[in-house]
Amino acid sequence: DDPATQYGAGVLSRDGGHVHVAFNDDVAAGAFAATARTYLAERLPGLRFNVRVYDGLGKEVLSEGGATAAVQLADLPVFQVCTASGIGPAAYSERDRFLSSAVADREDAGQSFQAGTGAFRDLVSLLRPELPGYADPARAPQDLEELAGGGGYLALIHVDGNRVGQRVSELKDSARRVDWLAREAAVEAFFHRMRVAVRAALVGALQKVFPDSDLARGEKLRYQLLMLGGDDLLLLCQPVYALRFVVEYARRLATQPLPGPEGEAARPLSVGVGVVIAPHSLPFHRLHQLAAGLTASAKRAYLQTRDNDEKRPPERSVVDWAVLTTSWGLEPDVQRRAYERVDYPTGDGRRECLALTGRPYFVLEDPGTPGRSLARLLEEAQLVSAAYAAREARAARSKLKQLARDVAGGRLWADLRYREVCRRLPEAIRGVFLGRPGPDPQRPCAQGSVWLEADADRYVTHVRDLVEIVELGYLGRGKHGQRGGAGTASPQKAVALNDEPTGGGAGAGRTETNVPGGRLVRPMGRRQAAPARRPSGRRGLQARAVLRRFSSRSSCWRTCTPVPVWET
């Protein structure tokens, strides 16, 4: 194993089963490939391999794959597992893959569907002329990575109707006085009207969120409709469009009432929606499982909206979502109990419980309901994204992301941190993070709070949810975002987690002051001010004790940007 000597002979790299070799011309490269193939057949019969030859510019000019010449009994398809699904015996050997009959049939059907040559009668095929972008087979993405685009993340949207079975039972009960044939006709009228409403809402929402005019020449579609049946829907798309689609879909459903029991007014169909956003490399079965769990969470929240004197909940759509940046994800309930709930004792003997997320949310706004809806969160996220795009230094992403982390430090601490951050924000977005604005409209942050009191000693905040929606446009984009968050204009720059924006505005530089038990990162203006002087004497000892005590409880004290404790 002598890399230096091998490099002199043209062997550039060897790693596991890969070897890269350089030659003076393509004749020598082809001869080496043929010799290697013969050698492998003699020494490693049955080994599967692939040979690629590139020219001097890095363009692939030859690609050959397959098995070595010596065929073993285990190489027959019936003795292999399907390499596409990972389960079941294979039936066909295709290039360097073994495929089962079911997978091969689905691939053939998918290719025929994309090419527009098959005579399919499923709902998606029948709606195809109305679906934006589906008329051009060349725009269809070939795999999940291509659908994800440059960001590498996907959103899976799982939709299920609320109380459809109960509504049908109520319809049957109200029609018991008539004969069974008329009763069945009433049920079928309900289902037909529901199917029409779902399809019209789906097509309208897709045309609104994914218009053909937004696609550049040669760009692939940003969504794929996977399943549509009755009140169920399964859709894949890029993350920045997912929540906007949910709002448009629910808004259109709310305008199409469905027939109800005799003597009652028609009511629209409401839905429970689960959205999971994750890397495209996450196993799809796990992605679907998480999306179904989020849908169940949304439907449970919908059932809890019924008042004591109401026979049924109001028909309002509810959404729950999760953003995963790791290779796996916990169930929604487990995730929130472990990481999105804070419970601590207060000085007067009480205990405060903080919910760090407001999810699940109602999809559409209702003036009579406290708190926020997803539609309002998207509007507020658009304001924040516009401040980012305008390169307003006071709207630095790092400050707001730090605020989203600071809400875990306690109710009063989060309000103090927001009042400090609020002074540096543009006026247009100062109030969007408040759960309870102050009484003075001109000074919303003076006496307001980022918390909304849900019950006695129980508080909830939407700060993390709003920041998370804004950050969807930066998922996987590296230093330079390609598309803006929340379906808005493209961000000019994606700043790292704890970076301050470059440029001459406020926060252009920073000075670090080391304090026992923590580090105070102090934002500076254009002129570099001197580091804050550490207090001395008894006052200094008290300040250091406070920092030491809190830094052991919450990591948000270690890398924060507050006014020094001894000045507060």
Helices and strands as residue ranges (DSSP letters): H 3-8, E 11-15, E 18-21, H 26-43, E 48-54, E 60-67, G 73-75, G 77-79, E 92-94, E 97-99, H 101-115, H 123-127, G 128-130, G 137-139, H 144-148, G 149-151, E 153-161, H 164-174, H 180-209, G 212-214, E 223-229, E 232-237, H 239-253, E 257-258, E 267-268, E 271-279, H 284-303, E 318-323, H 332-339, E 341-345, E 351-355, E 361-362, H 374-389, G 393-395, H 397-406, G 407-409, H 411-422, G 427-429, E 452-455, E 458-460, H 463-470, G 471-474, G 485-487, E 509-515, E 518-524, H 537-551, G 555-557, E 559-560, G 565-567
